[in-house]
Amino acid sequence: MSDKDQLTMPELTDRIEGFFAEVPSLLAGVEGTVARGKAYREALYDAGLAGLDVPREYGGAGCGPTAKALFAKLSRGHVPEEDDIFTIGLGMAMPTLLEFGAEHLRRRYVEPALRGEEIWCQMYSEPGAGSDLASLQTRALRTANGWVINGQKIWTSRAELAQFAICLARTDVDVPKHKGITMFVVPMDQPGVTVRPIRQITGAFEFNEVFLDDVVVPDDHVVGEVDRGWPVAVALMQNERSAIGAGGGRRPVPFEMLRDLVHDRGRATDPGIRAALADCYIGQRLAQLVSELEAESVDAGKPLSAETSLGKLWRSTNGRAAAALVSEVAFAAGASWKPGDDREDWAFAVLDACALSLGGGTDEVQKNSIAEKVLGLPRDPYRTDKVPFRDLTVGTQRG
């Protein structure tokens, strides 16, 4: 039986468990984030476990969402953290290309992403367009040779490593702001693309600002239709929230580490600490269950929708609660430490937790989405769906 043959669930379970038993030896001696991430991803592909829900013609296993959900469950706690460099490509860009991309884009980009040969980033946010993403002002102008893009993006994770980007740009300013937007696949290794890292409070450089100066994109690298990229952008954001809710990207402190910390610090009998620890366990399990429900829904033929905001919101809420518990138990001096201090990792977790409520859309954006699209509550009365974008005073645009 080849790696791409259809497997029963018991067979798939055995294969997944066997693979992760071998991962430590596979990565032994491999140094560096990118090298370790690519080594893991290549081994995963060779084992027939990459892209379990991706059709076989694009390099996947073609086993469906149930197999993907099983993998997510069995792999929890075993996936090397270096695999995070592929989260944007595999959890966001590839599902969007499979749904909206032309055939030549699917065949060119999906399989290399599954193999770990190419890293992707997502160029959405701008200095004047974050939560109000539709206010983006990066412009794409059509030329005889394709498209020329000019603008600035910010908070772009993995841009320093990426070979390609999913990028939103405005292609028509004479229509309302949610129209006249187009999604592109942008090659990052070209003149005019400048990536500058942003130092975070933790001292790490996980985000970047990206400047696009006369960046050239082939005409056949449009994803979906020209000027009708907003629904495509929303679909990618739903994929993003689903990926984050399922454990991709930045991770909250796991319950098991919190439990061990409480015991190590002798606080296991403190009723307040025990209650906070129980809340963190419940929050972690809720995020996992929401992710599993999403997978079951997709398996039943229902596409991802605004419900993905539930998992993302639970994950960020739980992450902040876990960080608060760490700051209560791990040290009395808050987020301060000396180099080499055993509190340093805990302090990093506390400082890093702030970003959980920002990446993939703020908590406020998630709550609005749930309120309007899940609960059916009325939308904000301020509407701009009849005003041309060029007439709006939004973001950094004036007059």
C-alpha positions in Angstrom: 0.0 0.0 0.0 1.4 3.4 -1.0 1.5 6.4 1.3 -1.3 8.0 -0.6 -3.7 5.1 -0.5 -6.9 5.6 1.5 -6.5 4.5 5.1 -9.1 3.3 7.6 -9.2 5.3 10.9 -7.4 2.6 12.9 -4.7 2.4 10.2 -4.3 6.1 10.2 -4.1 6.2 14.0 -1.3 3.7 13.9 0.6 5.6 11.2 0.3 8.9 13.1 1.4 7.4 16.4 4.3 5.6 14.7 5.4 8.8 12.9 5.5 10.9 16.1 7.4 8.2 17.9 10.2 8.7 15.3 10.1 12.5 15.1 12.8 13.0 17.9 15.3 10.8 16.0 14.4 12.4 12.7 15.3 15.9 14.0 18.3 14.8 16.1 21.2 16.9 15.0 19.2 19.3 12.8 19.9 22.9 13.9 18.0 26.1 13.2 14.3 26.9 13.1 13.9 26.8 9.3 16.0 23.6 8.9 14.1 21.8 11.6 10.8 23.0 10.3 11.5 21.8 6.8 13.0 18.5 8.0 9.8 17.8 9.9 7.5 18.8 7.1 9.3 16.7 4.5 9.2 13.7 6.8 5.5 14.3 7.4 4.9 14.4 3.6 6.9 11.3 3.0 4.8 9.5 5.6 1.6 10.4 3.7 0.4 12.6 6.6 0.7 16.1 5.1 -2.5 17.6 3.8 -4.8 14.8 4.9 -7.8 16.8 3.7 -6.1 18.1 0.5 -7.1 16.4 -2.8 -4.5 14.0 -4.2 -4.1 15.9 -7.4 -2.5 18.8 -5.4 -0.2 16.6 -3.4 -2.5 15.8 -0.4 -3.7 12.5 1.0 -7.3 13.0 0.0 -8.6 11.5 3.3 -11.0 14.3 4.2 -11.6 16.5 7.3 -12.2 13.6 9.7 -8.7 12.4 9.1 -7.4 16.0 9.6 -9.3 16.2 12.9 -7.8 12.9 14.0 -4.3 14.0 13.2 -4.9 17.3 15.1 -6.0 15.3 18.2 -3.2 12.7 18.1 -0.5 15.2 17.3 -1.3 17.6 20.1 1.9 18.2 22.1 4.1 16.3 19.7 4.5 18.7 16.7 7.8 20.6 16.9 7.4 24.3 17.5 9.4 25.0 14.4 6.5 23.8 12.2 4.8 27.2 13.1 6.7 28.8 10.2 4.3 27.0 7.9 1.0 27.9 9.7 0.2 30.8 7.4 0.9 28.9 4.2 -0.8 25.7 5.2 -3.6 27.0 7.5 -4.5 30.1 5.6 -3.1 30.6 2.1 -3.4 27.0 0.7 -7.1 26.6 1.8 -7.8 29.9 0.1 -6.0 28.9 -3.1 -7.8 25.6 -3.1 -11.2 27.3 -2.8 -10.7 30.4 -5.0 -7.4 30.0 -6.9 -7.1 29.2 -10.6 -6.0 25.7 -11.4 -2.5 26.7 -12.3 -2.0 28.4 -8.9 -3.2 25.3 -7.1 -0.9 23.0 -9.0 2.1 25.4 -8.6 1.9 26.2 -5.0 -0.1 23.7 -2.9 2.3 20.6 -3.0 5.5 22.6 -2.4 3.8 24.1 0.7 2.8 20.7 1.9 6.4 19.5 1.5 7.7 22.5 3.4 9.7 23.7 0.4 8.2 27.2 0.5 7.2 29.5 3.4 4.3 32.1 3.1 3.3 35.3 4.8 0.0 37.2 4.8 0.1 40.9 3.9 -3.3 42.3 5.1 -2.9 44.9 7.9 -1.6 48.4 7.2 -0.7 51.4 9.4 -4.2 52.8 8.7 -6.1 49.6 8.2 -6.0 47.0 11.0 -9.4 46.0 12.5 -11.0 48.1 9.7 -9.1 46.1 7.1 -11.4 47.3 4.2 -9.7 50.7 4.6 -6.5 49.4 3.1 -4.8 51.8 0.7 -2.0 49.7 -0.9 -2.6 50.2 -4.6 -2.3 47.7 -7.5 -2.4 49.2 -11.0 -2.8 47.0 -14.1 -0.1 47.3 -16.7 0.7 45.6 -20.0 2.9 43.1 -18.1 0.6 42.4 -15.2 0.2 44.4 -12.0 2.4 47.0 -10.1 1.8 47.2 -6.4 2.8 50.1 -4.1 2.1 50.5 -0.4 3.0 49.5 3.1 1.9 46.5 5.2 2.5 45.9 8.9 2.4 43.1 11.5 3.4 40.7 8.8 4.5 37.4 10.5 7.2 35.4 8.8 7.8 38.0 6.1 11.6 37.7 6.8 11.4 34.0 5.9 8.7 33.9 3.2 9.2 33.3 -0.5 5.5 34.2 -1.2 2.7 36.3 0.2 -1.0 36.5 0.0 -1.5 40.2 -0.4 -4.6 42.5 -0.5 -4.5 45.6 -2.6 -7.0 48.2 -3.8 -7.6 48.1 -7.5 -10.5 50.6 -7.7 -11.0 53.7 -5.5 -14.3 54.8 -7.2 -16.4 52.1 -5.5 -17.3 51.5 -1.8 -14.4 50.3 0.4 -15.4 46.6 0.5 -15.4 46.5 -3.3 -12.4 47.3 -5.5 -10.1 45.1 -3.5 -8.1 42.2 -5.1 -6.1 39.4 -3.7 -2.7 38.6 -5.2 0.0 36.0 -4.8 3.2 38.1 -4.5 6.7 36.7 -4.9 8.8 38.2 -2.0 12.2 37.7 -3.6 12.2 40.7 -6.0 13.2 44.3 -6.2 10.9 46.7 -4.4 10.0 44.4 -1.5 11.6 45.7 1.7 11.1 43.8 5.0 11.9 45.4 8.3 11.6 43.6 11.6 9.6 44.9 14.6 11.0 44.3 18.0 8.3 43.2 20.5 8.2 43.7 24.3 9.6 40.1 24.7 12.7 41.1 22.7 11.7 38.8 19.8 11.2 39.8 16.2 8.1 37.8 15.1 6.5 40.6 13.1 7.6 42.9 10.3 6.6 45.9 8.3 6.8 45.4 4.6 7.3 48.2 2.0 6.1 47.5 -1.6 7.7 49.9 -4.2 6.7 49.1 -7.8 6.4 45.4 -7.0 5.5 43.4 -10.1 2.9 40.6 -10.0 1.9 38.5 -13.0 -1.6 39.0 -14.2 -2.3 35.3 -13.6 -1.5 35.6 -9.9 -4.8 37.1 -9.0 -6.8 34.9 -6.5 -10.4 35.0 -7.3 -11.7 37.9 -9.4 -10.3 41.4 -9.8 -12.1 44.0 -7.6 -14.0 41.2 -5.8 -11.4 40.2 -3.4 -13.2 41.0 -0.1 -15.2 37.7 0.1 -11.9 35.9 -0.6 -10.2 37.9 2.1 -13.0 37.0 4.6 -12.6 33.3 3.7 -8.9 33.5 4.4 -9.6 35.1 7.8 -12.0 32.3 8.6 -9.3 29.8 7.7 -6.9 31.9 9.9 -9.2 31.9 12.9 -9.8 28.2 12.5 -6.1 27.5 12.3 -5.4 29.6 15.4 -8.3 28.0 17.3 -6.9 24.6 16.4 -3.5 25.4 17.9 -1.6 27.0 15.1 0.6 30.0 15.6 1.2 31.6 19.0 0.4 29.2 21.8 -1.0 29.9 25.3 0.8 28.2 28.2 -0.5 24.6 28.2 -2.5 23.4 31.1 0.0 20.7 31.9 2.8 23.3 32.4 0.5 25.4 34.6 -0.4 22.4 36.7 3.2 21.5 37.2 4.1 25.1 38.1 1.4 25.3 40.7 2.7 22.1 42.3 6.3 23.2 42.1 5.5 26.4 43.9 3.5 24.7 46.6 0.3 26.4 45.7 -1.8 23.3 44.9 -4.0 23.6 48.1 -4.7 27.3 47.6 -8.5 27.4 46.7 -8.1 30.6 44.5 -5.3 29.1 42.5 -7.1 25.8 42.2 -10.1 27.6 40.8 -8.0 29.6 38.3 -6.3 26.4 37.2 -9.6 24.7 36.7 -10.8 27.7 34.5 -7.6 27.4 32.4 -8.3 23.6 31.9 -11.9 24.3 30.9 -10.8 27.1 28.5 -8.2 24.9 26.8 -10.7 22.0 26.4 -13.4 24.4 25.1 -11.0 25.7 22.4 -10.2 22.1 21.4 -13.8 21.1 21.3 -14.8 24.1 19.2 -12.1 23.1 16.7 -13.3 19.5 16.6 -16.9 20.7 16.0 -15.6 22.9 13.1 -13.9 19.8 11.6 -17.1 17.8 11.9 -19.1 20.6 10.3 -16.7 20.7 7.3 -16.8 16.9 7.0 -20.6 17.2 6.8 -20.3 19.6 3.8 -20.7 22.9 5.6 -18.0 25.5 4.8 -16.3 27.5 7.5 -18.2 30.6 8.6 -18.2 33.1 11.4 -18.3 30.3 14.0 -14.5 30.2 13.6 -14.4 33.3 15.7 -15.6 31.2 18.7 -12.5 29.0 18.8 -10.2 32.0 18.2 -11.8 34.0 21.0 -11.7 31.1 23.4 -8.0 30.5 22.7 -7.1 34.2 23.3 -9.2 34.4 26.4 -7.7 31.2 27.8 -4.2 32.4 26.9 -4.6 35.6 28.9 -6.1 33.7 31.8 -3.1 31.3 31.7 -0.7 34.2 31.7 -2.4 35.8 34.7 -2.1 32.6 36.6 1.6 32.4 35.7 2.2 35.9 36.9 0.4 35.1 40.2 2.4 31.8 40.8 5.7 32.0 39.1 7.1 35.1 40.6 6.2 38.0 42.8 8.1 40.7 40.9 5.8 40.6 37.8 7.5 40.3 34.4 11.0 41.1 35.6 14.0 38.8 35.5 17.7 38.6 35.1 19.4 36.8 32.1 19.5 33.1 32.9 17.0 33.4 35.7 14.6 30.4 35.7 11.8 32.9 35.6 12.8 34.1 32.2 10.6 31.6 30.2 7.6 32.3 32.4 8.1 36.1 32.0 8.2 35.6 28.2 4.9 33.8 28.3 3.3 36.6 30.3 4.5 39.3 28.0 3.7 37.3 24.8 0.2 36.6 25.9 -1.0 40.1 24.9 -0.6 39.3 21.3 -3.1 36.4 21.5 -5.9 38.9 21.5 -4.6 40.8 18.4 -3.3 38.3 15.8 -6.0 37.0 13.5 -8.3 39.8 14.5 -8.8 41.5 17.8 -11.2 40.1 20.5 -13.5 43.0 19.7 -13.6 42.0 16.0 -14.4 38.4 17.0 -17.2 39.5 19.3 -18.7 41.6 16.5 -18.5 38.8 14.1 -20.2 36.4 16.5 -22.9 38.9 17.4 -23.8 39.8 13.8 -23.3 36.6 11.9 -23.9 33.9 14.5 -26.4 35.5 16.9 -28.1 37.6 14.2 -27.9 40.9 16.2 -28.1 44.2 14.3 -25.0 45.6 12.6 -23.3 48.9 13.6 -25.5 51.7 12.2 -22.4 53.5 10.6 -22.4 52.2 7.0 -20.2 53.2 4.1 -21.5 50.7 1.5 -22.7 53.5 -0.9 -19.7 55.9 -0.5 -16.8 55.6 -3.0 -13.5 54.8 -1.2 -11.8 57.9 -2.5 -14.3 60.1 -0.6 -13.8 58.4 2.8 -11.7 59.8 5.6 -10.3 56.5 6.8 -7.0 55.3 8.1 -4.2 57.6 6.8 -6.3 58.9 4.0 -7.4 62.5 4.4 -10.0 64.5 2.5 
